[in-house]
């Protein structure tokens, strides 16, 4: 597993506890960065039934470990 880039670390630091964050908050992080972070297992997309809107993410234990 690789270390997160500075941009990815910035995204990971938006998360506090088990709160979910919308991708609009991830300034400077585009779709590719978010997809790469999901692929690495650092964040997961939240089911829209939880938020009623798409685009929300939650940090995973793996994401907590690398930040």
GIJOPE-V169043 format. One record per residue. N is the residue number from 1. RES is the residue in three letters. PSI is psi in whole degrees, -180 to 180 (999 if undefined). NEAR is the number of other C-alpha atoms within 8 Angstrom. Layout:
BEGIN
n=N res=RES psi=PSI near=NEAR
n=N res=RES psi=PSI near=NEAR
END
This chain:
BEGIN
n=1 res=UNK psi=139 near=3
n=2 res=UNK psi=165 near=3
n=3 res=UNK psi=151 near=5
n=4 res=UNK psi=150 near=9
n=5 res=UNK psi=171 near=6
n=6 res=UNK psi=-41 near=6
n=7 res=UNK psi=-43 near=9
n=8 res=UNK psi=-39 near=11
n=9 res=UNK psi=-39 near=10
n=10 res=UNK psi=-43 near=9
n=11 res=UNK psi=-47 near=10
n=12 res=UNK psi=-34 near=11
n=13 res=UNK psi=-10 near=8
n=14 res=UNK psi=-26 near=9
n=15 res=UNK psi=136 near=12
n=16 res=UNK psi=118 near=6
n=17 res=UNK psi=-136 near=4
n=18 res=UNK psi=13 near=7
n=19 res=UNK psi=149 near=7
n=20 res=UNK psi=151 near=10
n=21 res=UNK psi=145 near=10
n=22 res=UNK psi=145 near=9
n=23 res=UNK psi=-20 near=8
n=24 res=UNK psi=-24 near=5
n=25 res=UNK psi=-15 near=7
n=26 res=UNK psi=71 near=10
n=27 res=UNK psi=130 near=5
n=28 res=UNK psi=-6 near=5
n=29 res=UNK psi=117 near=11
n=30 res=UNK psi=-173 near=6
n=31 res=UNK psi=-39 near=6
n=32 res=UNK psi=-44 near=7
n=33 res=UNK psi=-46 near=9
n=34 res=UNK psi=-44 near=9
n=35 res=UNK psi=-44 near=8
n=36 res=UNK psi=-39 near=8
n=37 res=UNK psi=-37 near=11
n=38 res=UNK psi=-45 near=11
n=39 res=UNK psi=-33 near=7
n=40 res=UNK psi=-12 near=8
n=41 res=UNK psi=17 near=10
n=42 res=UNK psi=-30 near=13
n=43 res=UNK psi=159 near=12
n=44 res=UNK psi=148 near=10
n=45 res=UNK psi=136 near=9
n=46 res=UNK psi=138 near=12
n=47 res=UNK psi=129 near=7
n=48 res=UNK psi=-21 near=9
n=49 res=UNK psi=-22 near=6
n=50 res=UNK psi=-32 near=6
n=51 res=UNK psi=-14 near=9
n=52 res=UNK psi=9 near=6
n=53 res=UNK psi=144 near=7
n=54 res=UNK psi=160 near=8
n=55 res=UNK psi=9 near=8
n=56 res=UNK psi=145 near=13
n=57 res=UNK psi=159 near=12
n=58 res=UNK psi=142 near=13
n=59 res=UNK psi=150 near=14
n=60 res=UNK psi=169 near=10
n=61 res=UNK psi=-35 near=7
n=62 res=UNK psi=-38 near=9
n=63 res=UNK psi=-40 near=12
n=64 res=UNK psi=-39 near=10
n=65 res=UNK psi=-30 near=6
n=66 res=UNK psi=-8 near=7
n=67 res=UNK psi=999 near=8
END
